[in-house]
Amino acid sequence: MWVVSTVMQTLVAIVGLVVVLFALGQAIGTDLLGMTAQALSTQTGQWLVIAVVAFIGMGAAMRAMRFTRA
């Protein structure tokens, strides 16, 4: 059950971030989504993505420990 919850929360956060970037980009007349995609396509951006995935994995593991202890 905790796996589904973690996946859903992660997906909602990602979709929310995309919507906010799109809306802000439209409001100020800049392609923020494109700029973000370009930044994440660099080697540093790829390492940042790996770090975020690792943090999500650690959060899921901590959640699993909470559910198994209860």
C-alpha positions in Angstrom: 0.0 0.0 0.0 2.8 2.4 0.8 4.3 1.8 -2.6 1.2 3.0 -4.4 0.9 6.0 -2.1 4.5 7.0 -2.8 4.2 6.6 -6.5 1.0 8.6 -6.6 2.4 11.4 -4.5 5.5 11.6 -6.7 3.4 11.6 -9.9 1.2 14.4 -8.6 4.2 16.4 -7.6 5.8 16.0 -11.0 2.6 16.9 -12.9 2.1 19.9 -10.5 5.6 21.1 -11.2 5.1 20.8 -15.0 1.8 22.7 -14.8 3.4 25.5 -12.7 6.3 25.8 -15.0 4.0 26.0 -18.0 1.7 28.6 -16.4 4.6 30.8 -15.3 6.2 30.5 -18.7 2.9 31.6 -20.4 2.5 34.4 -17.9 6.0 35.9 -18.5 6.3 34.9 -22.2 9.2 32.5 -21.7 9.5 28.8 -22.5 10.3 27.6 -18.9 9.6 24.0 -19.8 12.0 24.0 -22.6 14.7 25.7 -20.5 14.2 23.1 -17.8 14.4 20.3 -20.3 17.6 21.7 -21.7 19.1 22.1 -18.2 18.2 18.5 -17.3 19.7 17.2 -20.5 23.2 18.3 -19.4 25.4 16.0 -17.4 24.9 18.0 -14.3 21.1 17.9 -14.8 21.3 14.2 -15.2 23.1 13.8 -11.9 20.5 16.1 -10.3 17.7 13.8 -11.6 19.6 10.8 -10.2 19.8 12.5 -6.8 16.1 13.3 -6.8 15.3 9.7 -7.7 17.6 8.5 -4.8 15.8 10.9 -2.4 12.4 9.5 -3.5 13.7 6.0 -3.0 15.0 6.8 0.5 11.6 8.4 1.3 9.9 5.2 0.1 12.2 3.1 2.3 11.5 5.2 5.3 7.8 5.0 4.7 8.0 1.2 4.4 9.9 1.0 7.7 7.1 3.1 9.4 4.4 0.8 8.0 6.2 -2.4 9.1 6.8 -1.1 12.6 3.2 -0.1 13.2 
